[in-house]
Amino acid sequence: MRFRDRVALVTGGGSGIGAATALRLASEGARVGVADIRVETAWQVASAIGSAAYALECDVADEGSTASAVAELMDRFGRLDVAHSNAACLEPEVYGRDGDLLDLDVEVWDRTMAVNLRGAMLVVKHTVPHMIEGGAIVVTSSVSGLVGDTDHAAYGTSKSALNGFIRYVATMYGSRGIRCNAVAPGLVMTDTARAVMSPTMLAEKAAERVLPWAASPEDVASVVAFLASDEARCITGQTIAVDGGTTAHRPEHALRSWKDAAS
Ligand SMILES: NC(=O)c1ccc[n+]([C@@H]2O[C@H](COP(=O)([O-])OP(=O)(O)OC[C@H]3O[C@@H](n4cnc5c(N)ncnc54)[C@H](O)[C@@H]3O)[C@@H](O)[C@H]2O)c1
């Protein structure tokens, strides 16, 4: 019960990694604000948790919406200790059109940055003032922020910026007992990952891992919970890859996996 008497906010909590984190934190004693732009999915997660959870309608790209969601959470639960800034713009009309830069619609770039990067900044801006007894912020980054690729430059750049952003937050508020870290998942088999990636992309990403098993949303949630807990009290400003070794090896490993699969 590492989160007994603590209150957490999880953005993008209506599905996938955010939902798994909300459930995990609640299972360890936290009261949880499940925030999502799709409030009906946030309610489904909050209902599964019970009276320790409350759904919040929130577009993290919008300052008023984020501020209202945090205010509603404070009204409901009276304190705030943990923020998991996890929402990202993964809609097919944005993420699905984040291809070659030479053809890129600037609106794809702007919406990606607004949700993924500005959203994290707004979560920090509106939660830190309530972290009176210290606190822990965990941002969901991605391996796409650690390496380059031939597509998804807007998404990858937003995640790369988050890896720098968390160091600034850690430095600015460390003296107040507030820690800020990131998790950088590799491929996680969420419904969204299955919907936005082709079978070839999924197979390529699986071949990039060194471990034989795929990460589940719960695997990421357990690392988020660790970073948010007092067990990580001396860790701040760090990005922890939860990627089955995807970023641990030379590219030849993935090429060999492909060759083995073909023969
Ligand atoms: N699934 C993967 O393979 C993978 C890999 C690396 C990183 N990630 C990151 O993990 C996080 C969660 O991804 P997921 O796979 O669980 O996807 P998901 O689609 O299941 O969850 C994302 C949630 O964010 C919500 N959301 C979208 N825009 C929002 C906004 N403007 N304001 C508030 N909520 C909003 C969605 O409604 C959704 O519930 C994202 O930050 C994603 O970039 C995922």
The ligand as an ORCA input file, in Angstrom:
! r2SCAN-3c Opt
* xyz 0 1
  N       1.428      1.739    -26.785
  C       2.707      1.926    -27.134
  O       3.317      1.114    -27.862
  C       3.448      3.130    -26.625
  C       4.843      3.169    -26.801
  C       5.546      4.260    -26.336
  C       4.901      5.288    -25.685
  N       3.539      5.240    -25.531
  C       2.900      6.363    -24.846
  O       2.084      5.865    -23.802
  C       1.019      6.792    -23.573
  C      -0.297      6.054    -23.571
  O      -0.448      5.384    -24.809
  P      -1.419      4.127    -24.987
  O      -0.767      3.191    -25.927
  O      -1.849      3.656    -23.640
  O      -2.611      4.809    -25.791
  P      -4.168      4.994    -25.471
  O      -4.774      5.547    -26.705
  O      -4.722      3.720    -24.919
  O      -4.174      6.078    -24.317
  C      -4.058      7.454    -24.564
  C      -5.180      8.155    -23.853
  O      -4.974      9.569    -23.955
  C      -6.235     10.176    -24.206
  N      -6.024     11.495    -24.810
  C      -5.707     11.760    -26.110
  N      -5.612     13.084    -26.287
  C      -5.886     13.660    -25.089
  C      -5.952     15.001    -24.645
  N      -5.728     16.019    -25.484
  N      -6.244     15.243    -23.342
  C      -6.483     14.206    -22.489
  N      -6.454     12.928    -22.849
  C      -6.152     12.649    -24.144
  C      -6.968      9.208    -25.108
  O      -8.365      9.448    -25.108
  C      -6.560      7.868    -24.510
  O      -7.472      7.427    -23.514
  C       1.143      7.866    -24.639
  O       1.856      8.961    -24.100
  C       1.968      7.187    -25.711
  O       2.671      8.116    -26.507
  C       2.796      4.187    -25.984
*
